[in-house]
Amino acid sequence: MAIENALVVFQDKKIRRTWHDNEWYYSVVDIVEVLTDSPTPRKYWGKIKDREFVSIQVSPIWGRLKLLAEDGRLRFTDCVNTKNAFRLIQSIPSRKAEPFKQWLAQLAQERVEEIQNPELAQDRVKRYYELKGYPKAWIDKRLRGIAVRQELTDEWKGRGVAGKDYAILTDEITFSTFGKTVNDYKKFKGLDASNPLRDHMTDWELILTMVGEKATTDITVARDAQGFVECEESCHDGGQIASNTRKELEQKIGKTVVSSGNFVGMGEGKKAVEGKR
């Protein structure tokens, strides 16, 4: 999933989620904050947990998964899938409960439809970027990049790479290609932790990212790489191919294609900032 660890928004409130065991899991604290408008949603959840769910601790409705915290780090957080989110909502008196249930059911229905017809997922992503104001040519590259990324992560999944290692392998490709880790690249572009790096890449940055990931996929398959260490070696070599392409291009055009620009504010009608190159 590419836009995956995505925040979703209900009535202007952000809810963190992550893809786990083939379904979405949502932050309990974020759901509590949306429903209650509590200034201390963690404490509120603690009281609900003790009052409503203490008797089912052997099989709790929540699980502990890593989500992006305010400090930009991945931290273990109580999360619920869609089914258990409905159980949680029933325990919270809120005038928002019914519209929130309808919204959550719609998300679940859309996911079922996307599994049955993957083109729907692509169409929804395309509309998302169109509404944000991205150029059509950029959107086409972004969608292609999502497909290339999915192919790579499918290979990792089938070769014994755990989900927690995906970020490390991605960093290896990004660093080998651009000389920056993902977090360093975000800082270079002036992005905070909640901004997906690829949503703020220029055309050439997206293309080179695709080159690195596609090369990594093909090298991984050709070597039949297994496990984290062997896949990491393939990531390095795939990123080097993209790096060589970047350096050759930069030599021909006389400037770097690594941009500090971003698309922050595009939704308010602003143009993308090209930044220093």
Backbone as CSV, one residue per row, in Angstrom:
resi,resn,N_x,N_y,N_z,CA_x,CA_y,CA_z,C_x,C_y,C_z
1,MET,0.864,-1.167,0.000,0.000,0.000,0.000,0.903,1.220,0.000
2,ALA,0.586,2.191,-0.792,1.472,3.317,-0.903,0.997,4.538,-0.177
3,ILE,-0.239,4.809,-0.250,-0.737,5.962,0.448,-1.286,5.466,1.757
4,GLU,-0.932,4.351,1.946,-1.352,3.390,2.884,-1.275,3.795,4.304
5,ASN,-0.115,4.109,4.747,-0.030,4.384,6.146,-0.593,5.740,6.309
6,ALA,-1.422,5.951,5.562,-2.056,7.186,5.360,-2.865,7.572,6.555
7,LEU,-2.959,8.900,6.707,-3.955,9.428,7.619,-5.268,9.462,6.847
8,VAL,-6.352,9.146,7.520,-7.666,9.387,6.929,-8.320,10.486,7.750
9,VAL,-9.269,11.171,7.155,-9.828,12.348,7.804,-11.335,12.207,7.954
10,PHE,-11.825,12.434,9.185,-13.259,12.451,9.471,-13.580,13.804,10.089
11,GLN,-14.400,14.567,9.393,-14.804,15.902,9.872,-13.593,16.728,10.326
12,ASP,-12.598,16.781,9.457,-11.383,17.574,9.659,-10.473,17.047,10.768
13,LYS,-10.772,15.868,11.285,-9.904,15.260,12.297,-9.149,14.091,11.670
14,LYS,-7.852,14.049,11.907,-7.013,13.006,11.323,-7.000,11.751,12.186
15,ILE,-7.074,10.621,11.515,-7.021,9.322,12.197,-5.905,8.491,11.563
16,ARG,-4.966,8.089,12.374,-3.863,7.277,11.860,-4.333,5.838,11.653
17,ARG,-3.776,5.190,10.652,-4.102,3.793,10.404,-2.907,3.096,9.792
18,THR,-2.902,1.766,9.838,-1.831,0.990,9.233,-2.408,-0.312,8.699
19,TRP,-1.774,-0.853,7.686,-2.234,-2.085,7.047,-1.576,-3.260,7.758
20,HIS,-2.389,-4.154,8.323,-1.869,-5.264,9.118,-2.777,-6.470,8.945
21,ASP,-2.181,-7.625,8.683,-2.957,-8.858,8.492,-4.085,-8.677,7.477
22,ASN,-3.739,-8.009,6.382,-4.671,-7.836,5.258,-5.926,-7.029,5.582
23,GLU,-5.809,-6.116,6.535,-6.913,-5.201,6.815,-6.388,-3.950,7.493
24,TRP,-7.224,-2.906,7.504,-6.835,-1.658,8.140,-7.014,-1.750,9.652
25,TYR,-6.058,-1.184,10.372,-6.152,-1.002,11.817,-6.029,0.496,12.108
26,TYR,-6.917,0.987,12.975,-7.011,2.413,13.255,-6.567,2.720,14.692
27,SER,-5.978,3.873,14.871,-5.549,4.293,16.205,-6.753,4.489,17.121
28,VAL,-6.756,3.801,18.253,-7.842,3.929,19.222,-7.895,5.345,19.785
29,VAL,-6.745,5.878,20.136,-6.697,7.226,20.724,-7.256,8.255,19.749
30,ASP,-6.937,8.099,18.471,-7.443,9.054,17.478,-8.957,8.956,17.342
31,ILE,-9.486,7.721,17.387,-10.943,7.538,17.327,-11.609,8.183,18.539
32,VAL,-11.023,7.968,19.702,-11.569,8.552,20.930,-11.571,10.074,20.835
33,GLU,-10.495,10.638,20.327,-10.414,12.096,20.207,-11.482,12.635,19.257
34,VAL,-11.697,11.928,18.138,-12.708,12.353,17.172,-14.099,12.333,17.789
35,LEU,-14.412,11.275,18.520,-15.761,11.110,19.053,-16.040,11.997,20.261
36,THR,-15.023,12.316,21.037,-15.243,13.008,22.308,-14.756,14.454,22.329
37,ASP,-13.845,14.796,21.393,-13.190,16.107,21.420,-12.451,16.322,22.738
38,SER,-12.057,15.235,23.374,-11.357,15.325,24.650,-9.951,15.895,24.450
39,PRO,-9.512,16.794,25.332,-8.140,17.312,25.235,-7.111,16.281,25.701
40,THR,-7.598,15.231,26.385,-6.695,14.172,26.858,-7.263,12.805,26.440
41,PRO,-7.250,12.512,25.143,-7.863,11.267,24.662,-7.201,9.989,25.200
42,ARG,-5.914,10.058,25.515,-5.249,8.862,26.062,-5.817,8.502,27.441
43,LYS,-6.021,9.522,28.268,-6.600,9.277,29.587,-8.041,8.790,29.456
44,TYR,-8.763,9.363,28.520,-10.158,8.963,28.282,-10.198,7.492,27.883
45,TRP,-9.314,7.097,26.962,-9.253,5.705,26.534,-8.864,4.800,27.694
46,GLY,-7.957,5.254,28.549,-7.559,4.453,29.702,-8.742,4.145,30.610
47,LYS,-9.618,5.131,30.804,-10.794,4.928,31.647,-11.781,3.962,30.992
48,ILE,-11.984,4.125,29.671,-12.886,3.208,28.958,-12.345,1.788,29.010
49,LYS,-11.044,1.664,28.806,-10.408,0.342,28.812,-10.645,-0.355,30.153
50,ASP,-10.444,0.377,31.242,-10.638,-0.210,32.571,-12.103,-0.520,32.850
51,ARG,-13.000,0.365,32.415,-14.422,0.231,32.735,-15.131,-0.811,31.881
52,GLU,-14.843,-0.798,30.570,-15.615,-1.608,29.635,-14.954,-2.927,29.249
53,PHE,-13.630,-2.946,29.214,-12.964,-4.092,28.597,-12.052,-4.880,29.522
54,VAL,-12.052,-4.531,30.807,-11.153,-5.226,31.720,-11.453,-6.718,31.789
55,SER,-12.716,-7.094,31.570,-13.102,-8.503,31.677,-12.686,-9.327,30.474
56,ILE,-12.222,-8.661,29.398,-11.833,-9.434,28.208,-10.357,-9.234,27.887
57,GLN,-9.569,-9.007,28.917,-8.140,-8.788,28.720,-7.457,-9.990,28.068
58,VAL,-8.015,-11.198,28.289,-7.417,-12.385,27.675,-7.482,-12.277,26.157
59,SER,-8.523,-11.659,25.665,-8.688,-11.474,24.225,-9.194,-10.060,23.958
60,PRO,-8.325,-9.067,24.105,-8.755,-7.671,23.974,-9.173,-7.335,22.543
61,ILE,-9.963,-6.287,22.413,-10.416,-5.900,21.085,-9.343,-5.110,20.343
62,TRP,-8.302,-4.709,21.037,-7.269,-3.901,20.418,-5.959,-4.676,20.308
63,GLY,-5.078,-4.181,19.465,-3.741,-4.731,19.352,-2.733,-3.595,19.394
64,ARG,-1.492,-3.932,19.655,-0.452,-2.911,19.728,0.344,-2.914,18.421
65,LEU,0.223,-1.841,17.658,0.924,-1.724,16.381,1.659,-0.391,16.334
66,LYS,2.674,-0.324,15.502,3.453,0.904,15.400,2.801,1.895,14.445
67,LEU,2.602,3.114,14.944,2.088,4.220,14.139,2.996,5.427,14.339
68,LEU,2.940,6.341,13.391,3.762,7.533,13.469,3.267,8.435,14.593
69,ALA,4.163,8.765,15.517,3.820,9.615,16.659,4.115,11.079,16.331
70,GLU,3.753,11.975,17.241,3.948,13.406,17.014,5.414,13.771,16.872
71,ASP,6.296,12.968,17.481,7.725,13.267,17.388,8.361,12.719,16.121
72,GLY,7.516,12.147,15.224,8.026,11.634,13.955,8.549,10.223,14.013
73,ARG,8.444,9.573,15.173,8.930,8.203,15.319,7.777,7.218,15.322
74,LEU,8.072,5.992,14.934,7.068,4.942,14.986,7.008,4.389,16.399
75,ARG,5.831,4.433,16.995,5.681,3.967,18.372,4.466,3.041,18.480
76,PHE,4.561,2.077,19.391,3.457,1.142,19.582,2.239,1.894,20.128
77,THR,1.105,1.627,19.496,-0.142,2.318,19.817,-1.292,1.321,19.796
78,ASP,-2.258,1.490,20.686,-3.451,0.634,20.663,-4.221,0.885,19.370
79,CYS,-4.526,-0.198,18.646,-5.219,-0.093,17.360,-6.350,-1.123,17.294
80,VAL,-7.359,-0.810,16.483,-8.472,-1.739,16.286,-8.755,-1.872,14.795
81,ASN,-9.200,-3.062,14.397,-9.666,-3.229,13.030,-11.088,-2.688,12.930
82,THR,-11.668,-2.770,11.737,-12.990,-2.171,11.542,-14.035,-2.798,12.453
83,LYS,-14.035,-4.126,12.544,-15.025,-4.824,13.373,-14.953,-4.353,14.824
84,ASN,-13.760,-4.290,15.372,-13.628,-3.904,16.777,-13.763,-2.395,16.978
85,ALA,-13.570,-1.631,15.912,-13.819,-0.194,16.009,-15.298,0.057,16.322
86,PHE,-16.181,-0.760,15.721,-17.611,-0.612,16.002,-17.909,-0.949,17.464
87,ARG,-17.238,-1.953,18.013,-17.417,-2.284,19.430,-16.938,-1.139,20.313
88,LEU,-15.831,-0.529,19.924,-15.311,0.605,20.689,-16.293,1.777,20.668
89,ILE,-16.832,2.087,19.502,-17.755,3.217,19.347,-18.978,3.049,20.257
90,GLN,-19.443,1.810,20.406,-20.620,1.543,21.243,-20.372,1.892,22.706
91,SER,-19.097,1.964,23.096,-18.763,2.229,24.495,-18.538,3.704,24.777
92,ILE,-18.687,4.534,23.730,-18.414,5.961,23.892,-19.668,6.765,23.564
93,PRO,-20.266,7.424,24.553,-21.428,8.271,24.262,-20.996,9.493,23.454
94,SER,-21.524,9.620,22.244,-21.115,10.724,21.383,-22.168,10.975,20.313
95,ARG,-22.446,12.243,20.032,-23.381,12.589,18.963,-22.781,12.284,17.591
96,LYS,-21.470,12.070,17.567,-20.792,11.760,16.302,-20.762,10.268,16.010
97,ALA,-21.254,9.458,16.940,-21.118,8.005,16.806,-21.738,7.474,15.521
98,GLU,-22.966,7.888,15.224,-23.655,7.348,14.049,-22.996,7.779,12.741
99,PRO,-22.709,9.084,12.538,-22.012,9.450,11.301,-20.632,8.816,11.187
100,PHE,-19.972,8.606,12.337,-18.665,7.964,12.297,-18.791,6.507,11.871
101,LYS,-19.817,5.812,12.364,-20.059,4.429,11.941,-20.296,4.355,10.434
102,GLN,-21.092,5.266,9.920,-21.388,5.274,8.485,-20.120,5.530,7.678
103,TRP,-19.305,6.443,8.159,-18.040,6.758,7.480,-17.105,5.545,7.491
104,LEU,-17.012,4.881,8.637,-16.147,3.720,8.769,-16.643,2.572,7.882
105,ALA,-17.957,2.387,7.828,-18.533,1.341,6.980,-18.246,1.617,5.505
106,GLN,-18.268,2.900,5.136,-17.967,3.267,3.757,-16.523,2.938,3.407
107,LEU,-15.604,3.218,4.323,-14.197,2.878,4.098,-14.040,1.378,3.902
108,ALA,-14.729,0.599,4.742,-14.644,-0.859,4.641,-15.212,-1.350,3.313
109,GLN,-16.338,-0.764,2.899,-16.952,-1.160,1.636,-16.049,-0.831,0.455
110,GLU,-15.422,0.328,0.509,-14.514,0.710,-0.573,-13.348,-0.266,-0.663
111,ARG,-12.869,-0.730,0.491,-11.747,-1.676,0.479,-12.165,-3.004,-0.139
112,VAL,-13.367,-3.476,0.189,-13.877,-4.715,-0.406,-13.979,-4.563,-1.921
113,GLU,-14.481,-3.427,-2.363,-14.608,-3.172,-3.800,-13.245,-3.136,-4.478
114,GLU,-12.261,-2.567,-3.800,-10.923,-2.472,-4.378,-10.264,-3.833,-4.500
115,ILE,-10.529,-4.719,-3.534,-9.984,-6.073,-3.608,-10.593,-6.811,-4.794
116,GLN,-11.890,-6.622,-5.000,-12.570,-7.275,-6.106,-12.189,-6.669,-7.456
117,ASN,-11.922,-5.375,-7.456,-11.566,-4.676,-8.693,-10.448,-3.680,-8.389
118,PRO,-9.164,-4.094,-8.493,-8.031,-3.236,-8.135,-7.989,-1.898,-8.877
119,GLU,-8.618,-1.828,-10.044,-8.612,-0.569,-10.784,-9.347,0.540,-10.028
120,LEU,-10.309,0.153,-9.183,-11.027,1.147,-8.389,-10.088,1.871,-7.431
121,ALA,-9.155,1.120,-6.858,-8.195,1.727,-5.935,-7.354,2.759,-6.663
122,GLN,-6.928,2.413,-7.862,-6.124,3.350,-8.648,-6.928,4.592,-9.010
123,ASP,-8.207,4.388,-9.357,-9.069,5.522,-9.705,-9.246,6.461,-8.516
124,ARG,-9.396,5.887,-7.313,-9.581,6.716,-6.118,-8.310,7.500,-5.791
125,VAL,-7.170,6.845,-5.961,-5.908,7.539,-5.726,-5.748,8.683,-6.724
126,LYS,-6.099,8.414,-7.982,-5.998,9.444,-9.017,-6.865,10.645,-8.665
127,ARG,-8.102,10.391,-8.223,-8.993,11.486,-7.856,-8.435,12.284,-6.672
128,TYR,-7.820,11.551,-5.743,-7.211,12.187,-4.569,-6.175,13.227,-5.010
129,TYR,-5.300,12.844,-5.925,-4.261,13.768,-6.374,-4.819,14.881,-7.250
130,GLU,-5.841,14.567,-8.033,-6.478,15.603,-8.858,-7.088,16.680,-7.971
131,LEU,-7.748,16.265,-6.890,-8.363,17.220,-5.976,-7.320,18.071,-5.259
132,LYS,-6.140,17.494,-5.069,-5.051,18.232,-4.433,-4.430,19.245,-5.382
133,GLY,-4.688,19.066,-6.696,-4.183,20.028,-7.664,-2.919,19.634,-8.391
134,TYR,-2.524,18.360,-8.301,-1.316,17.908,-8.983,-1.537,17.858,-10.500
135,PRO,-0.485,18.136,-11.297,-0.598,18.033,-12.756,-0.830,16.591,-13.193
136,LYS,-1.539,16.422,-14.310,-1.865,15.089,-14.804,-0.608,14.263,-15.072
137,ALA,0.401,14.875,-15.690,1.628,14.135,-16.011,2.299,13.624,-14.741
138,TRP,2.263,14.450,-13.668,2.852,14.025,-12.391,2.042,12.869,-11.809
139,ILE,0.724,12.969,-11.866,-0.143,11.918,-11.323,0.129,10.585,-12.010
140,ASP,0.295,10.608,-13.335,0.572,9.382,-14.072,1.853,8.720,-13.575
141,LYS,2.870,9.516,-13.322,4.134,8.969,-12.814,3.956,8.443,-11.398
142,ARG,3.198,9.173,-10.595,2.986,8.747,-9.201,2.251,7.414,-9.156
143,LEU,1.237,7.256,-9.996,0.483,6.002,-10.018,1.358,4.853,-10.504
144,ARG,2.187,5.114,-11.503,3.091,4.068,-11.978,4.077,3.688,-10.882
145,GLY,4.519,4.693,-10.140,5.439,4.420,-9.040,4.809,3.558,-7.960
146,ILE,3.515,3.757,-7.711,2.809,2.934,-6.735,2.804,1.475,-7.172
147,ALA,2.569,1.247,-8.465,2.552,-0.124,-8.988,3.935,-0.772,-8.884
148,VAL,4.982,0.001,-9.198,6.356,-0.519,-9.098,6.689,-0.846,-7.649
149,ARG,6.282,0.028,-6.746,6.521,-0.191,-5.315,5.798,-1.448,-4.817
150,GLN,4.563,-1.636,-5.257,3.789,-2.797,-4.838,4.452,-4.092,-5.299
151,GLU,4.973,-4.078,-6.511,5.665,-5.261,-7.030,6.869,-5.608,-6.160
152,LEU,7.602,-4.576,-5.741,8.778,-4.793,-4.900,8.395,-5.329,-3.525
153,THR,7.401,-4.713,-2.886,7.022,-5.172,-1.542,6.419,-6.571,-1.577
154,ASP,5.761,-6.929,-2.674,5.268,-8.299,-2.813,6.433,-9.290,-2.830
155,GLU,7.505,-8.924,-3.512,8.694,-9.787,-3.531,9.291,-9.907,-2.136
156,TRP,9.402,-8.777,-1.437,9.946,-8.831,-0.081,9.103,-9.730,0.816
157,LYS,7.807,-9.578,0.710,6.916,-10.369,1.557,7.104,-11.863,1.324
158,GLY,7.319,-12.248,0.067,7.483,-13.661,-0.254,8.873,-14.196,-0.004
159,ARG,9.778,-13.319,0.432,11.167,-13.736,0.629,11.624,-13.584,2.078
160,GLY,10.662,-13.572,2.978,10.985,-13.611,4.400,11.356,-12.284,5.022
161,VAL,11.005,-11.175,4.372,11.274,-9.852,4.945,10.068,-9.432,5.766
162,ALA,10.307,-9.076,7.028,9.213,-8.661,7.908,8.849,-7.210,7.617
163,GLY,7.582,-6.867,7.883,7.097,-5.525,7.600,7.941,-4.427,8.219
164,LYS,8.457,-4.667,9.429,9.254,-3.647,10.116,10.560,-3.344,9.405
165,ASP,10.990,-4.265,8.530,12.244,-4.057,7.810,12.055,-3.333,6.481
166,TYR,10.794,-3.140,6.071,10.548,-2.480,4.791,11.148,-1.078,4.762
167,ALA,11.004,-0.355,5.879,11.510,1.019,5.939,13.029,1.041,5.816
168,ILE,13.704,0.058,6.408,15.171,0.001,6.330,15.611,-0.262,4.897
169,LEU,14.936,-1.193,4.239,15.283,-1.506,2.850,14.987,-0.319,1.933
170,THR,13.881,0.355,2.188,13.540,1.536,1.397,14.597,2.618,1.580
171,ASP,15.053,2.783,2.811,16.120,3.753,3.089,17.381,3.419,2.294
172,GLU,17.680,2.129,2.184,18.870,1.702,1.455,18.784,2.104,-0.021
173,ILE,17.632,1.884,-0.624,17.445,2.269,-2.027,17.523,3.783,-2.179
174,THR,16.828,4.507,-1.296,16.790,5.966,-1.378,18.174,6.569,-1.179
175,PHE,18.908,6.055,-0.203,20.247,6.583,0.058,21.196,6.273,-1.097
176,SER,21.102,5.047,-1.622,21.968,4.673,-2.739,21.659,5.507,-3.981
177,THR,20.392,5.873,-4.152,19.975,6.640,-5.327,20.304,8.120,-5.194
178,PHE,19.944,8.716,-4.049,20.022,10.171,-3.893,21.059,10.652,-2.880
179,GLY,21.646,9.714,-2.118,22.598,10.123,-1.090,21.938,10.654,0.159
180,LYS,20.637,10.345,0.330,19.890,10.787,1.499,18.956,9.672,1.955
181,THR,18.803,9.520,3.265,17.766,8.634,3.773,16.417,9.321,3.566
182,VAL,15.342,8.579,3.770,14.005,9.164,3.606,13.809,10.341,4.553
183,ASN,14.189,10.182,5.811,14.011,11.270,6.773,14.876,12.477,6.440
184,ASP,16.121,12.223,5.990,16.994,13.324,5.594,16.413,14.067,4.389
185,TYR,15.830,13.296,3.480,15.231,13.883,2.274,14.036,14.762,2.657
186,LYS,13.237,14.288,3.627,12.097,15.079,4.091,12.560,16.397,4.698
187,LYS,13.605,16.337,5.508,14.130,17.556,6.124,14.651,18.507,5.053
188,PHE,15.303,17.942,4.046,15.842,18.733,2.941,14.721,19.471,2.214
189,LYS,13.563,18.827,2.108,12.422,19.428,1.430,11.530,20.241,2.369
190,GLY,11.885,20.291,3.634,11.101,21.064,4.592,9.781,20.414,4.948
191,LEU,9.744,19.081,4.972,8.510,18.342,5.258,8.506,17.838,6.688
192,ASP,7.321,17.760,7.283,7.237,17.157,8.602,6.974,15.660,8.455
193,ALA,6.917,14.970,9.578,6.843,13.501,9.555,5.581,12.983,8.887
194,SER,4.505,13.778,8.888,3.235,13.293,8.347,3.161,13.381,6.820
195,ASN,4.110,14.066,6.195,4.089,14.236,4.742,4.810,13.098,4.035
196,PRO,4.134,12.323,3.192,4.817,11.279,2.420,5.815,11.915,1.457
197,LEU,7.048,11.451,1.485,8.096,12.035,0.651,7.719,12.028,-0.826
198,ARG,7.167,10.909,-1.311,6.917,10.784,-2.743,5.837,11.744,-3.237
199,ASP,4.995,12.199,-2.341,3.975,13.171,-2.730,4.583,14.555,-2.971
200,HIS,5.874,14.694,-2.692,6.537,15.984,-2.853,7.777,15.884,-3.736
201,MET,7.850,14.808,-4.509,8.966,14.636,-5.435,8.643,15.254,-6.793
202,THR,9.678,15.723,-7.455,9.536,16.205,-8.822,9.434,15.012,-9.772
203,ASP,9.182,15.293,-11.048,9.083,14.226,-12.037,10.332,13.349,-12.037
204,TRP,11.504,13.980,-12.093,12.732,13.188,-12.169,12.984,12.415,-10.878
205,GLU,12.643,12.986,-9.748,12.814,12.254,-8.487,11.916,11.018,-8.460
206,LEU,10.685,11.157,-8.942,9.791,10.011,-9.019,10.327,8.954,-9.982
207,ILE,10.809,9.403,-11.142,11.320,8.468,-12.149,12.525,7.708,-11.614
208,LEU,13.438,8.400,-10.976,14.635,7.746,-10.441,14.283,6.794,-9.292
209,THR,13.279,7.166,-8.510,12.806,6.260,-7.456,12.263,4.979,-8.069
210,MET,11.512,5.126,-9.161,11.004,3.943,-9.866,12.135,3.098,-10.427
211,VAL,13.150,3.750,-11.001,14.296,3.017,-11.554,14.961,2.190,-10.450
212,GLY,15.189,2.827,-9.297,15.831,2.122,-8.187,15.011,0.948,-7.691
213,GLU,13.700,1.119,-7.583,12.857,0.046,-7.050,12.627,-1.054,-8.080
214,LYS,12.465,-0.679,-9.334,12.299,-1.697,-10.367,13.585,-2.504,-10.533
215,ALA,14.728,-1.823,-10.531,16.008,-2.529,-10.618,16.187,-3.471,-9.431
216,THR,15.800,-2.987,-8.241,15.905,-3.828,-7.041,15.037,-5.077,-7.164
217,THR,13.812,-4.909,-7.660,12.916,-6.054,-7.843,13.533,-7.080,-8.779
218,ASP,14.038,-6.631,-9.927,14.582,-7.556,-10.919,15.859,-8.235,-10.426
219,ILE,16.693,-7.486,-9.709,17.912,-8.074,-9.138,17.561,-9.103,-8.063
220,THR,16.578,-8.760,-7.232,16.134,-9.686,-6.180,15.647,-10.995,-6.770
221,VAL,14.860,-10.902,-7.839,14.341,-12.111,-8.491,15.464,-12.891,-9.159
222,ALA,16.354,-12.189,-9.860,17.447,-12.856,-10.577,18.375,-13.598,-9.631
223,ARG,18.618,-13.029,-8.458,19.498,-13.662,-7.464,18.752,-14.636,-6.568
224,ASP,17.425,-14.609,-6.645,16.592,-15.366,-5.718,16.977,-15.033,-4.275
225,ALA,17.118,-13.744,-4.023,17.509,-13.272,-2.696,16.478,-13.698,-1.657
226,GLN,16.969,-14.160,-0.521,16.098,-14.601,0.560,16.506,-13.918,1.855
227,GLY,15.527,-13.464,2.621,15.804,-12.855,3.909,16.280,-11.414,3.793
228,PHE,16.381,-10.785,4.950,16.686,-9.354,4.993,18.056,-9.020,4.421
229,VAL,19.087,-9.755,4.799,20.457,-9.410,4.409,20.640,-9.484,2.897
230,GLU,20.169,-10.551,2.288,20.321,-10.689,0.840,19.482,-9.653,0.099
231,CYS,18.299,-9.370,0.613,17.451,-8.351,-0.022,18.060,-6.960,0.129
232,GLU,18.735,-6.710,1.238,19.391,-5.423,1.428,20.500,-5.218,0.407
233,GLU,21.232,-6.275,0.101,22.281,-6.185,-0.922,21.672,-5.835,-2.279
234,SER,20.532,-6.431,-2.587,19.847,-6.126,-3.845,19.370,-4.676,-3.864
235,CYS,18.919,-4.181,-2.709,18.486,-2.789,-2.609,19.639,-1.835,-2.895
236,HIS,20.784,-2.130,-2.339,21.961,-1.290,-2.573,22.315,-1.258,-4.056
237,ASP,22.330,-2.420,-4.680,22.705,-2.496,-6.089,21.650,-1.851,-6.984
238,GLY,20.368,-2.036,-6.643,19.310,-1.395,-7.411,19.392,0.116,-7.302
239,GLY,19.659,0.612,-6.090,19.805,2.050,-5.885,21.011,2.612,-6.619
240,GLN,22.083,1.823,-6.711,23.275,2.267,-7.424,22.997,2.457,-8.914
241,ILE,22.168,1.589,-9.473,21.793,1.743,-10.883,21.064,3.060,-11.091
242,ALA,20.138,3.365,-10.188,19.420,4.642,-10.280,20.363,5.817,-10.052
243,SER,21.314,5.654,-9.141,22.285,6.713,-8.862,23.145,7.002,-10.086
244,ASN,23.585,5.945,-10.759,24.394,6.136,-11.968,23.603,6.883,-13.042
245,THR,22.323,6.532,-13.158,21.448,7.229,-14.117,21.336,8.700,-13.750
246,ARG,21.127,8.967,-12.463,21.001,10.352,-11.992,22.268,11.151,-12.291
247,LYS,23.416,10.584,-11.961,24.678,11.312,-12.144,24.969,11.571,-13.621
248,GLU,24.674,10.608,-14.463,24.892,10.800,-15.894,23.976,11.902,-16.429
249,LEU,22.717,11.892,-15.988,21.780,12.923,-16.406,22.245,14.296,-15.937
250,GLU,22.629,14.393,-14.671,23.055,15.676,-14.117,24.275,16.225,-14.851
251,GLN,25.162,15.332,-15.255,26.346,15.754,-16.010,25.942,16.335,-17.364
252,LYS,24.932,15.726,-17.988,24.498,16.182,-19.314,23.742,17.511,-19.243
253,ILE,22.935,17.707,-18.208,22.114,18.919,-18.142,22.749,20.022,-17.290
254,GLY,23.826,19.674,-16.610,24.569,20.697,-15.877,23.955,21.155,-14.577
255,LYS,23.071,20.359,-13.995,22.494,20.728,-12.697,21.953,19.480,-12.005
256,THR,21.767,19.581,-10.696,21.242,18.454,-9.940,19.733,18.322,-10.139
257,VAL,19.263,17.097,-10.070,17.815,16.879,-10.154,17.232,16.612,-8.767
258,VAL,18.068,16.682,-7.752,17.602,16.522,-6.375,17.108,17.883,-5.894
259,SER,15.819,17.991,-5.678,15.194,19.290,-5.403,14.747,19.419,-3.948
260,SER,14.900,20.626,-3.410,14.397,20.908,-2.058,12.944,21.372,-2.109
261,GLY,12.374,21.441,-3.302,11.000,21.900,-3.452,9.987,20.898,-2.934
262,ASN,8.778,21.365,-2.690,7.704,20.494,-2.233,6.373,21.015,-2.760
263,PHE,5.310,20.267,-2.490,3.973,20.642,-2.938,3.086,21.071,-1.770
264,VAL,3.712,21.448,-0.661,2.953,21.878,0.506,2.132,23.110,0.144
265,GLY,0.869,23.091,0.516,0.012,24.233,0.254,-0.701,24.180,-1.072
266,MET,-0.435,23.128,-1.863,-1.083,23.038,-3.165,-2.601,23.014,-3.018
267,GLY,-3.090,22.365,-1.970,-4.525,22.278,-1.751,-5.191,23.629,-1.552
268,GLU,-4.376,24.631,-1.158,-4.933,25.978,-0.994,-4.745,26.820,-2.242
269,GLY,-4.386,26.144,-3.362,-4.277,26.856,-4.625,-2.886,27.386,-4.908
270,LYS,-1.911,27.033,-4.065,-0.547,27.476,-4.301,0.141,26.545,-5.278
271,LYS,1.139,27.042,-5.961,1.902,26.219,-6.878,3.008,25.504,-6.127
272,ALA,3.475,24.429,-6.706,4.568,23.686,-6.106,5.806,24.573,-6.045
273,VAL,6.524,24.474,-4.947,7.747,25.231,-4.784,8.869,24.426,-5.413
274,GLU,9.584,25.028,-6.345,10.664,24.303,-6.994,11.873,24.178,-6.079
275,GLY,12.122,25.203,-5.289,13.228,25.131,-4.349,14.568,25.185,-5.040
276,LYS,15.602,25.031,-4.245,16.977,25.057,-4.766,17.313,23.698,-5.348
277,ARG,18.060,23.726,-6.426,18.467,22.468,-7.065,19.985,22.367,-7.066
